[in-house]
Amino acid sequence: MNGGLGAVVRAAGGGLGSRRLQTVIIGLVVLAATAASTLALGLLADVHSPFDHAFAQQNGAHVAVTVDTSVASPAQLAAATRVSGVTAVAGPFALASESAAITVPGTPGSGTTRLTFVARSVPSGPVDDITLRQGHWAAAGNQAVVSVTGSVPSQLGTTITVGGQALTVVGTADSVTNTADAWVLPAEMPAIAGGGGQAGTGQAQLLYRFASSATSSAIAADIGAIRAALPPGSVQATADYLTVRQSEQSGVAPWVPFIVAMGVIALVISSLIVVNVVGGAVVAGTTRIGVLKSIGFTPGQVIGAYLLLVGVPAVIGALAGVICGDLVAVPFNQETAQLYQVGALGVPFWVDLAVPAAVLALTLAAAAGPALRAGQMSPAVAIATGRAPRPKRGFAAQRALGRLTRVPRPVTLGFASPAARPGRTLITLVAVLFGAVAVTFGVGLAISLNRVFTEISAASHLPVTVSEHSPLGPGNPSGGASQKGKVSIGVVAGGLAAAQQQAIITAVGKQPGTLHYLTVSTDSLSLPGVSEAAGPVQFTAYGHGDPGWSGIALISGRWYASSPAVREADVNTLFLTDTGTSVGDSFTIANGRHAVTVRIAGEVFVPSNSAAVYTSPATLSAVDPAASGVGQYAIAVQPGVKPQAYANQLQAALGGNYEIRASNKTTTEIVAITTLATLLTLLIVSVAGLGVLNTVALQVRERARDIGIFKALGMTPRQALTFVTCSVGITGLAAGIIAVPAGIALHHGVIPAMVHAANSGYPPNVISVYSLPEIAALALAGLAIALAGALAPASWAAGSRTATALRTE
Amino acid sequence: MDTLVQLEKVTKRYDSSGPDSAGAPAVDNVSTRIGHGEAVAIMGPSGSGKSTLLNLIAGLDRPTSGAVHVGDERVDKLSEAGAARFRRRQVGMIFQFFNLLDDMTVIDNILLPAQLAGRSRQARRRADELLDTLRIGHRRDAYPARLSGGERQRVAIARALINDPGLLVADEPTGAVDSATGDEIGRLLLELNAAGQTLIVVTHSPELARRYARRVIHIADGQIASDTLAGHGAPDGARP
């Protein structure tokens, strides 16, 4: 090491040793800023990456085509695999869509659902490389592998009875574009499809990857090329990965505005605090810079020493911050990975590189300015500037506050302090402001989500459901706000027989704690003019009472009239959007030969990827006479009655032929998002608190002599503590007061964006969540952050020895 | 004469690992008494321990061993808060470099100890009296940066007297002013003593000590080298 560089390193090392507190604060601030930014950016990147990750890993099909093999010959199918732009193709695979009975081992009874079977001898292939999750691939004729995203329970040994053939589930697997519900060996298809599944006599599936597939128009052109290569009328259905991708991502879409808002706050506050802390550290070292110059350091060496002095803790903080950010992101990524069945997900590598690099660049840029200025000062000026700097501003504030004789002097002394350093005060105010905004927003978000997931959902108001026992589960006929964005076939809930209904009514009538109940009938219908991107229109009919008992919130209008003579319906926002209708309009529901004109009585808050219609049982029967009737009883319990205890008692009364469930108000979504919001808020508040700590530590250091004089004149430690905390408390209080309207505005911007991303409008009570006492309490959030940050340096000031402080220069 | 200040075998040793470490104690086994109304000068070379001794008497620092009594208070046993309250009530302090607060006016500087004691209203009249007595009434609303050295020290004296302390301690009160101003400050202190104010002054100046103190304690290497009546040059054997 040459002498110059060695001197720079030794000077920096000496600085690190003599300014341990400043060094620790820089390290901690950079750590917190990097962790918050890594988490925020990592989560943002994950909004899109899981599907893309899985799609690339599994060579997902850009386009899946179902071909009628009675129209297209094997030669024509082969020709269709060689169309322009194809990079890989799989198939043709025999395909059949059949109704199947499902029996799960150890569970009485069976359920019926419609499944898409595809014949594949192996899971792997150049396109749609199916990932086996458990068990093994079908090795014999009576074996099947089911999709983990399908409606067949993922339990090995389950029996699927179709076309008189019993298939045993021997494995579960995942196709990224959901190309089938179950896979069997090709030899099994004739039995499943009743002889119609063989290539040449039924349906076949062709899976393509194209060179040009990034946009909808490119995919449309690719599909056009396939259609052109096949005989007219032979293409029965096409599916493209962009639709599936959109559907998969729509489950995450509602959270994007929240993550963006918190992420941006985290990034801004981190940048601000890093600049403030690092700049302050260099300014605080001005005396030392003067001393270094007086003993022969060049301006370049001084700047190098100070950049190194700041750089060492910053690098350590940034590295630790990335690790912390990655670790904190693990539980959230695990949930996303589970949702997408893509194995392990982590914070993208580019985030791990970009965030610390950006934070370090910001740190060095923040240090370079003051270091350059100090480097250009003469040694005498630098020493004089840095030694016990005297306030040049704030005299008027000190004088005015000194006249408030009723207010304790330590308080007025503290209140006057921010005026002495307006620049630093402004940065502290903004930092605390962002922290308090995060708190206000986070609290509002938690209340809004709680209302969406619990207070205004059917599961909350009708917490106990009774249905016929089925191995496929009771479905979700009672509606509710929570919908995943998955494209799936869905379960057709079977209707309850009259005797069963009578048994339920009798048992519920006798059961203590019953408040009231509704019968629930559900149906799924394809309606002209309504998008089916996420499945058919979901119909729900509440009978035997007021549909308002469901607890589902109305965005506008009222609930449909229960009278069988009145044809009315309530619909969700997606239905109104798809059909171009409004509340009060009439709409004709056409289901084949059955057409019923209903008046839209209200818009219900049911965020979903599917259009939803709520109407009376009579109207539903008129629309679809083949509907299965009442499938469920949804029961409200009296106040103070625990739903689970009620359900257990009812189960004992009704016996094992009925499935009785008590809803768990705590859904995975609300737990995950509340945890994430809390974590991000805490991170942001920690960064803001560290910023305050740094500001107050600098202030205490600069005013050490003044504090010594105060104490010599009789200021007690408690008064010193009051003085220092008040000096930043007034800034925190101001920031908190400004933060409340700012946080509420952010909440009022983000929540609608989240709800709109879930294809819904919103009822007023989802937005109007802040009550006066809450607003008053939230206004103190800034004060709390400021006091928490100031407490340690204030304690140091209070505990400092008077004689030592008086000797401070 | 009643004893106001009593030191019993007082030793002050700074932390050997700290920056003030000098090996030997700063104050070494010092015992003495100062009566009510006395004017005592403490003299000695730099580093002899005279300022440390003053800090121990004023409750700004604590001895490593020994006892410090001022009036009815055992100062060395007081908590930090207790010491602060003691300084408010019983001690007025004057510093070499004034230690005025730059962002406060003259009147606000003077009132500060009274305000910390929670008696700002009553103190206003006393502050006006002191401004007149010390002939700085015309500078009442000025900031320290606008004052001459003499004016600053008079403000510091007014501040030290605002709570009517029993003991006035001054650490090199003329050290940062010219000789004419130093004389003026000395006369002022003498006038205060003549009015019954107990006074302890740390000074380098034999002239100041001779003219304005009735008793001079010489400190060398942390110990009392001599304790004499000013102008007489003889040890005062009656003083332990």
HADDOCK unambig.tbl for C-alpha pairs under 7 A between the chains (distance, minus, plus):
assign (segid A and resid 391 and name CA) (segid B and resid 103 and name CA) 6.81 0.50 0.50
assign (segid A and resid 395 and name CA) (segid B and resid 103 and name CA) 4.99 0.50 0.50
assign (segid A and resid 395 and name CA) (segid B and resid 104 and name CA) 6.66 0.50 0.50
assign (segid A and resid 398 and name CA) (segid B and resid 103 and name CA) 6.82 0.50 0.50
assign (segid A and resid 398 and name CA) (segid B and resid 104 and name CA) 6.56 0.50 0.50
assign (segid A and resid 399 and name CA) (segid B and resid 104 and name CA) 6.48 0.50 0.50
assign (segid A and resid 402 and name CA) (segid B and resid 108 and name CA) 6.92 0.50 0.50
assign (segid A and resid 405 and name CA) (segid B and resid 120 and name CA) 6.56 0.50 0.50
assign (segid A and resid 409 and name CA) (segid B and resid 115 and name CA) 5.80 0.50 0.50
assign (segid A and resid 409 and name CA) (segid B and resid 116 and name CA) 5.97 0.50 0.50
assign (segid A and resid 706 and name CA) (segid B and resid 101 and name CA) 6.97 0.50 0.50
assign (segid A and resid 709 and name CA) (segid B and resid 99 and name CA) 6.66 0.50 0.50
assign (segid A and resid 711 and name CA) (segid B and resid 84 and name CA) 6.52 0.50 0.50
assign (segid A and resid 712 and name CA) (segid B and resid 60 and name CA) 6.65 0.50 0.50
assign (segid A and resid 713 and name CA) (segid B and resid 87 and name CA) 6.58 0.50 0.50
assign (segid A and resid 713 and name CA) (segid B and resid 88 and name CA) 6.18 0.50 0.50
assign (segid A and resid 713 and name CA) (segid B and resid 113 and name CA) 5.37 0.50 0.50
assign (segid A and resid 714 and name CA) (segid B and resid 84 and name CA) 4.34 0.50 0.50
assign (segid A and resid 714 and name CA) (segid B and resid 85 and name CA) 5.78 0.50 0.50
assign (segid A and resid 714 and name CA) (segid B and resid 87 and name CA) 5.41 0.50 0.50
assign (segid A and resid 714 and name CA) (segid B and resid 88 and name CA) 4.61 0.50 0.50
assign (segid A and resid 714 and name CA) (segid B and resid 113 and name CA) 6.27 0.50 0.50
assign (segid A and resid 714 and name CA) (segid B and resid 116 and name CA) 6.57 0.50 0.50
assign (segid A and resid 715 and name CA) (segid B and resid 84 and name CA) 5.80 0.50 0.50
assign (segid A and resid 715 and name CA) (segid B and resid 116 and name CA) 6.03 0.50 0.50
assign (segid A and resid 716 and name CA) (segid B and resid 80 and name CA) 6.89 0.50 0.50
assign (segid A and resid 716 and name CA) (segid B and resid 81 and name CA) 4.70 0.50 0.50
assign (segid A and resid 716 and name CA) (segid B and resid 84 and name CA) 5.15 0.50 0.50
assign (segid A and resid 716 and name CA) (segid B and resid 85 and name CA) 6.98 0.50 0.50
assign (segid A and resid 717 and name CA) (segid B and resid 80 and name CA) 6.68 0.50 0.50
assign (segid A and resid 717 and name CA) (segid B and resid 81 and name CA) 5.84 0.50 0.50
assign (segid A and resid 802 and name CA) (segid B and resid 60 and name CA) 5.51 0.50 0.50
assign (segid A and resid 802 and name CA) (segid B and resid 61 and name CA) 6.99 0.50 0.50
assign (segid A and resid 803 and name CA) (segid B and resid 60 and name CA) 5.37 0.50 0.50
assign (segid A and resid 803 and name CA) (segid B and resid 61 and name CA) 5.90 0.50 0.50
